[in-house]
Structure formats: C-alpha cells, structure tokens
Amino acid sequence: MAGVARETGEANVDMREGKVKCLSAAGFHHMAYVEWGDAANPKVLVCVHGLTRCSRDFDFLSQALAADYRVVCPDVVGRGRSDWLRNKALYGIPQYCADMTNLLAKLDVESVDWVGTSMGGLIGMALAIQPETPIRRLVLNDVGPVITATSLARIGTYLGTAPRFDGIDQAEAYVRVVSAPFGSFTDEQWRHLTRHVTRTAADGKIEFAYDPGIAQGFRDLQAAGEGKDVEMWPLYDGVACPTLLLRGESSDLLTRETALQMSQRGPRAKLVEVPGVGHAPMLMSAEQVAPVREFLHA
C-alpha cells in the first residue's frame, strides 16, 4: 500500500492508498480506497461519498479523527481511481454493498462505524439493516428514506453530461456552480474539491473522473418516482444502531419534515442541522466535524 503525504487538515498524518478486488455479474473490478491513521487500530471508520464525488472529500474529517480511528474512504466503483463497470445497469446499491463487504473483509475487523454522504448514506443504511451487520454507529450526511423530486431534477441537469474543460481553472468554475449548495469554501478548498474529481485526458483536456454510465441507475430511480418523491421508509426503519443525522439547513434532498420524522421513528436519529449549507455538508470545517466526533465518541 502506497503512502501519500497529507494535503489539508489538522493532524500531521499521512494517507495510504489501496485497492480491493470485487466481483459483479460482468466480472472482476478493483475498488480503490485511501486510509488514514494506525493500520493496526481495530477501531475503523468507513466514510463513503456522494453520487459523483470521491474518497478525497473526507480528507479533513479523516485527519481530524485519525488519532482515534483507522479511517478508510473508498472510491465507489465507477468513481475516482476505481474501475468502471462493464455493464452500466449494475451501478446501484446492491453492487455497492457487495463491494463494501469485500472491503470490510479485507480490513479484517468485526465492526465499523460509518459516515455516508448522500449515496454513501444509502449504502450505509442498506448494510445496517442486515442481520449481524458490522455497522456499530451510523452517520447519515444529508440523506434519508425520502429523495425529493426537486433534488432528482437538479442532479439530472448535470449527471452524465460528461463536460470537458481546457484547464483546471475552467473545471473549478463549473464545480463551483453545480456544487454551490455545498456552502462557502476557501479558494484552496474549492481547488481540492475539483482536483480529486477530475483527471487529465489523453488529449490534455480535463474531464470528470466518473463513469457517465452511472446516470443509468439514476434515470431508473427518477422513472420509478414518476416525477414524485422516492420513498424508502422500510430501509430506514430497519436500522437499529445509534444514528446521527446531519442536514444542510437549505437542503433540497432531505427536507426538514423528513429529518424530523427520522428523529422520531426507526433508530430515532439525533438530528443536527448545519447552517448556511444545502445538499450536502462537506465536513471540511471544525464546526461540521465536531458533532460527528462527539457522536462517534459517545
């Protein structure tokens, strides 16, 4: 496993890169991940990103928690440094859960804590409801059992369009627009949020480092909703582990009504609203990390 010097964050901690081989109906593929902290630490925190994002979204959180945890952040298949699936129809929660199970087996631990942003939270819920689940504590970052039609329409305006740019500055300008709900960041943070979800193509152009084919599963979800909100309450109600719910104050994906219901049913999540943010809090500030740290250490 290769070591990489840290780029951002609080702690003087190095990052390591690894891969795990996973299986789909179309054959084997590799899922990449990064990890922070003591590799021998039995306390493991798995952090899983949103639909078009990547593992490096969690750099700040990982460094803030690396003294207490071995923090492992995968690139969900089709994103970041992970392989792309040959059969695009396989992009979905069942495949993602199977891949995460392979990762947990490689880590060789009996239990983990889980932080999932948006899609990463749905994966976490799907694993947490299974008998003998390894998930001990669950943090859902701006996601729940109701996905609003409004947010699906917004995401659909850019997902799978595969824009290409003349340089990183142009790419960053685009990211600042489509990711405006993330909140306010420094120029360095915006560059970080851009650099790790893009790559340089053979012709020198900058393109996003995710398979446009992930849009197929998203379109299926939209179709299932028939222009309405998509509800999955049994998925949430089946969670039994302690749960923290973070909600961006102006999130269009997780409404306040849904968040309040989540605090009163199922695992009765502890609700924390993050001011000045939509979908989704990026956990890149001490103020956003604090409730996560407090919950995990409870």
Backbone torsions as a table, in degrees:
resi	resn	phi	psi	omega
1	MET	NA	128.8	-175.7
2	ALA	-81.5	146.9	175.3
3	GLY	-101.6	142.9	-179.4
4	VAL	-133.2	133.6	-179.2
5	ALA	-65.1	148.9	-179.0
6	ARG	-66.3	156.3	178.2
7	GLU	-114.7	-42.3	-176.3
8	THR	-138.7	169.6	172.7
9	GLY	111.6	-171.8	-171.2
10	GLU	-95.0	-45.9	-169.5
11	ALA	-87.4	153.3	176.3
12	ASN	-86.1	78.1	-171.8
13	VAL	-127.8	137.6	176.1
14	ASP	-90.2	154.5	178.7
15	MET	-106.3	142.5	177.2
16	ARG	-117.7	146.9	-179.9
17	GLU	-110.8	143.3	177.7
18	GLY	-150.9	175.0	176.8
19	LYS	-142.5	152.6	175.1
20	VAL	-131.4	139.3	-179.9
21	LYS	-85.5	130.5	-177.5
22	CYS	-126.1	164.8	-176.5
23	LEU	-123.4	135.3	170.5
24	SER	-124.0	177.5	178.0
25	ALA	-65.1	-15.4	-179.8
26	ALA	-99.7	3.6	179.1
27	GLY	122.7	-171.9	-177.9
28	PHE	-82.9	153.0	173.2
29	HIS	-149.6	162.6	178.7
30	HIS	-102.8	138.2	170.2
31	MET	-111.3	122.9	179.9
32	ALA	-86.0	156.2	174.7
33	TYR	-153.1	161.6	170.9
34	VAL	-121.1	154.9	177.5
35	GLU	-144.1	154.9	-176.2
36	TRP	-132.1	156.2	176.4
37	GLY	88.3	-176.5	-176.8
38	ASP	-67.8	119.6	-178.6
39	ALA	-65.4	-16.0	179.5
40	ALA	-96.6	-0.7	-178.7
41	ASN	-69.9	122.0	-180.0
42	PRO	-72.4	-15.5	176.5
43	LYS	-84.0	112.8	-174.8
44	VAL	-118.5	135.1	174.1
45	LEU	-117.0	122.9	177.3
46	VAL	-103.0	128.5	-179.1
47	CYS	-119.6	124.2	-174.6
48	VAL	-124.2	132.0	-169.8
49	HIS	-82.8	-179.4	179.9
50	GLY	-85.7	-175.4	-166.9
51	LEU	-52.0	-48.8	-176.7
52	THR	-115.3	13.5	-175.6
53	ARG	-95.9	-159.4	-177.4
54	CYS	-154.3	176.9	-175.8
55	SER	-59.0	-30.3	-172.5
56	ARG	-74.8	-4.8	172.5
57	ASP	-61.2	-23.1	-173.2
58	PHE	-99.2	15.3	-177.6
59	ASP	-56.6	-46.8	-176.9
60	PHE	-66.2	-48.9	179.0
61	LEU	-58.9	-43.2	-177.5
62	SER	-61.4	-45.2	-179.0
63	GLN	-69.3	-31.7	178.9
64	ALA	-69.5	-27.3	-175.6
65	LEU	-108.9	-0.7	-172.9
66	ALA	-66.5	-20.8	177.9
67	ALA	-70.6	-23.7	-177.0
68	ASP	-108.1	-23.1	-173.8
69	TYR	-130.5	154.8	157.5
70	ARG	-86.9	110.9	-174.1
71	VAL	-100.6	123.1	-175.7
72	VAL	-119.8	125.7	-174.6
73	CYS	-126.8	104.0	-178.9
74	PRO	-83.8	154.1	164.3
75	ASP	-90.8	109.3	179.0
76	VAL	-56.1	141.2	-175.8
77	VAL	-48.7	137.4	-176.9
78	GLY	91.9	-1.9	-179.0
79	ARG	-130.5	159.2	173.5
80	GLY	55.9	-129.4	-178.6
81	ARG	-90.1	-0.8	-179.7
82	SER	-76.6	158.7	177.4
83	ASP	-66.9	162.7	172.6
84	TRP	-98.2	142.5	179.4
85	LEU	-73.2	141.3	177.7
86	ARG	-69.0	-38.3	179.4
87	ASN	-102.0	106.1	-174.7
88	LYS	-65.7	-21.5	179.7
89	ALA	-67.6	-14.1	-178.1
90	LEU	-84.6	-9.4	177.1
91	TYR	-66.9	111.4	-178.7
92	GLY	175.7	172.6	-174.0
93	ILE	-57.0	-41.9	179.6
94	PRO	-57.6	-44.2	179.3
95	GLN	-67.2	-41.4	-179.5
96	TYR	-63.0	-39.5	178.4
97	CYS	-65.6	-40.0	178.0
98	ALA	-62.1	-42.2	179.4
99	ASP	-64.9	-41.9	179.9
100	MET	-64.9	-33.2	177.1
101	THR	-63.6	-39.2	175.6
102	ASN	-63.1	-40.7	178.8
103	LEU	-63.0	-45.1	-179.6
104	LEU	-63.2	-36.5	177.5
105	ALA	-63.9	-39.8	179.1
106	LYS	-66.9	-35.6	179.9
107	LEU	-69.1	-22.9	174.9
108	ASP	59.0	52.1	175.8
109	VAL	-129.4	154.2	-177.3
110	GLU	-82.3	-30.3	-178.4
111	SER	-146.1	155.9	178.3
112	VAL	-141.3	157.3	165.5
113	ASP	-97.3	155.5	-169.4
114	TRP	-134.7	129.7	170.4
115	VAL	-117.1	120.8	-178.8
116	GLY	-127.9	121.7	175.8
117	THR	-92.4	122.8	175.8
118	SER	53.1	-111.9	179.4
119	MET	-54.4	-38.7	179.1
120	GLY	-62.2	-29.9	175.4
121	GLY	-72.6	-36.6	176.2
122	LEU	-64.1	-41.0	176.2
123	ILE	-61.3	-43.5	179.4
124	GLY	-60.9	-43.7	178.1
125	MET	-62.9	-42.7	-178.9
126	ALA	-61.7	-33.8	177.3
127	LEU	-79.4	-35.6	-174.8
128	ALA	-69.1	-24.2	-178.6
129	ILE	-85.7	-4.2	-177.7
130	GLN	-77.2	146.0	174.5
131	PRO	-56.7	138.7	179.8
132	GLU	57.9	36.3	179.2
133	THR	-58.2	143.3	176.7
134	PRO	-81.6	-5.8	-176.3
135	ILE	-80.2	120.5	-176.5
136	ARG	-92.4	-43.9	176.5
137	ARG	-136.4	143.3	-172.6
138	LEU	-126.7	126.8	173.8
139	VAL	-111.6	117.3	177.3
140	LEU	-100.7	114.3	-177.0
141	ASN	-97.7	97.8	175.6
142	ASP	58.2	50.1	175.4
143	VAL	-155.8	149.1	178.5
144	GLY	-154.1	-163.3	-176.0
145	PRO	-82.5	2.7	175.1
146	VAL	-124.3	117.1	176.4
147	ILE	-102.9	117.7	-172.6
148	THR	-73.2	148.4	175.9
149	ALA	-61.7	-33.5	179.5
150	THR	-61.6	-45.7	-179.4
151	SER	-69.6	-36.3	177.6
152	LEU	-62.3	-40.7	178.8
153	ALA	-66.3	-40.6	179.7
154	ARG	-63.9	-47.8	-179.4
155	ILE	-63.7	-36.3	-179.4
156	GLY	-64.2	-18.4	180.0
157	THR	-71.3	-22.3	-178.3
158	TYR	-124.7	-20.3	-176.0
159	LEU	-65.5	129.2	175.8
160	GLY	80.8	3.2	-179.7
161	THR	-78.0	-18.8	175.6
162	ALA	51.5	55.4	176.8
163	PRO	-67.4	154.2	178.1
164	ARG	-127.9	150.3	-171.4
165	PHE	-130.9	155.6	179.9
166	ASP	-77.1	-21.9	-180.0
167	GLY	-165.9	174.1	-176.0
168	ILE	-66.9	-31.2	178.8
169	ASP	-64.1	-41.8	179.0
170	GLN	-66.1	-39.8	178.0
171	ALA	-63.5	-41.8	-179.7
172	GLU	-63.9	-39.2	178.3
173	ALA	-59.4	-39.4	178.6
174	TYR	-67.6	-45.1	-179.7
175	VAL	-61.2	-39.5	179.6
176	ARG	-61.4	-30.8	179.7
177	VAL	-77.6	-54.6	-175.0
178	VAL	-71.7	-22.0	-178.9
179	SER	-105.8	17.0	179.5
180	ALA	-53.3	-35.1	179.0
181	PRO	-62.1	-16.7	179.1
182	PHE	-60.3	-26.5	-178.3
183	GLY	114.7	-162.6	-177.5
184	SER	-96.6	137.4	179.6
185	PHE	-138.1	163.0	171.9
186	THR	-73.8	164.1	176.6
187	ASP	-58.5	-37.8	179.5
188	GLU	-63.9	-40.5	-179.7
189	GLN	-69.1	-39.9	177.0
190	TRP	-62.4	-38.4	178.6
191	ARG	-65.8	-38.8	177.4
192	HIS	-62.1	-45.2	-178.9
193	LEU	-66.6	-20.6	178.8
194	THR	-91.7	-46.6	-172.0
195	ARG	-59.5	-37.7	-172.7
196	HIS	-87.3	-6.0	174.6
197	VAL	-110.3	11.2	177.6
198	THR	-127.3	167.9	176.9
199	ARG	-152.0	163.2	178.6
200	THR	-94.9	122.8	-180.0
201	ALA	-77.4	171.0	-177.7
202	ALA	-59.4	-30.4	-178.7
203	ASP	-89.7	7.4	177.7
204	GLY	90.7	-8.8	178.3
205	LYS	-72.8	155.6	175.0
206	ILE	-97.5	130.9	179.4
207	GLU	-136.3	162.9	179.3
208	PHE	-74.8	142.6	-176.6
209	ALA	-91.4	53.5	171.1
210	TYR	-144.0	151.7	-178.1
211	ASP	-72.5	119.7	176.6
212	PRO	-56.7	-18.6	179.4
213	GLY	-66.2	-15.1	177.5
214	ILE	-65.0	-16.9	179.3
215	ALA	-66.2	-22.9	-176.8
216	GLN	-62.2	-48.2	178.6
217	GLY	-64.5	-35.4	178.4
218	PHE	-65.1	-41.6	178.6
219	ARG	-63.8	-36.2	177.9
220	ASP	-63.4	-39.4	178.5
221	LEU	-64.6	-43.2	177.3
222	GLN	-60.2	-43.9	-178.8
223	ALA	-63.7	-38.6	-179.9
224	ALA	-63.2	-32.7	-179.9
225	GLY	-78.4	-17.5	179.3
226	GLU	49.9	43.7	178.4
227	GLY	80.6	3.5	179.2
228	LYS	-112.7	172.4	174.8
229	ASP	-60.8	145.5	175.5
230	VAL	-97.7	121.2	-176.5
231	GLU	-110.8	136.1	-178.2
232	MET	-138.6	46.6	-174.5
233	TRP	-58.3	-36.8	177.9
234	PRO	-58.5	-30.6	178.3
235	LEU	-63.1	-43.3	-179.0
236	TYR	-77.1	-42.6	-176.4
237	ASP	-63.2	-21.3	179.6
238	GLY	-81.8	-7.6	179.4
239	VAL	-75.1	131.8	-177.9
240	ALA	-116.2	-14.1	-176.3
241	CYS	-80.4	158.6	175.3
242	PRO	-54.7	135.0	-172.3
243	THR	-133.7	135.0	173.1
244	LEU	-110.6	131.7	178.1
245	LEU	-114.4	116.7	172.6
246	LEU	-96.7	135.3	178.0
247	ARG	-132.2	126.8	171.2
248	GLY	-65.4	132.6	-173.5
249	GLU	-52.4	-35.6	-178.6
250	SER	-114.2	28.1	-179.0
251	SER	-59.3	134.8	174.3
252	ASP	-96.6	-5.8	179.0
253	LEU	-94.0	-42.0	179.3
254	LEU	-113.0	103.8	-179.3
255	THR	-74.4	158.9	179.1
256	ARG	-65.1	-35.2	178.4
257	GLU	-59.9	-46.2	178.1
258	THR	-64.3	-42.4	-179.3
259	ALA	-61.2	-41.4	178.7
260	LEU	-65.2	-39.9	176.3
261	GLN	-61.7	-38.3	179.8
262	MET	-65.5	-25.6	178.6
263	SER	-80.4	-8.5	-174.4
264	GLN	-118.5	-5.0	-179.1
265	ARG	-140.7	172.0	-177.7
266	GLY	60.2	-129.9	-179.7
267	PRO	-77.0	1.2	-179.2
268	ARG	52.0	64.7	-175.1
269	ALA	-58.9	143.6	169.9
270	LYS	-75.6	122.6	-174.4
271	LEU	-99.6	128.4	174.0
272	VAL	-128.4	121.7	177.4
273	GLU	-95.7	137.0	-177.9
274	VAL	-102.6	116.4	-175.9
275	PRO	-71.6	149.1	173.7
276	GLY	73.2	16.7	-175.0
277	VAL	-134.1	145.7	171.9
278	GLY	-101.7	-127.2	178.1
279	HIS	-102.8	109.4	9.5
280	ALA	-141.0	158.8	172.8
281	PRO	-55.8	134.7	-174.8
282	MET	-97.6	-0.8	174.7
283	LEU	57.9	39.6	-179.1
284	MET	-110.0	12.7	177.2
285	SER	-131.0	156.1	179.7
286	ALA	-61.3	-33.8	-178.7
287	GLU	-66.4	-35.8	179.5
288	GLN	-81.1	-29.2	178.7
289	VAL	-73.2	-32.1	-172.5
290	ALA	-54.8	-49.0	-179.7
291	PRO	-66.4	-29.5	177.2
292	VAL	-67.2	-47.4	179.1
293	ARG	-59.4	-46.6	-178.6
294	GLU	-61.0	-42.6	-179.8
295	PHE	-66.1	-45.4	-177.2
296	LEU	-66.7	-29.0	-178.2
297	HIS	-91.3	-2.7	-177.8
298	ALA	-62.7	NA	NA
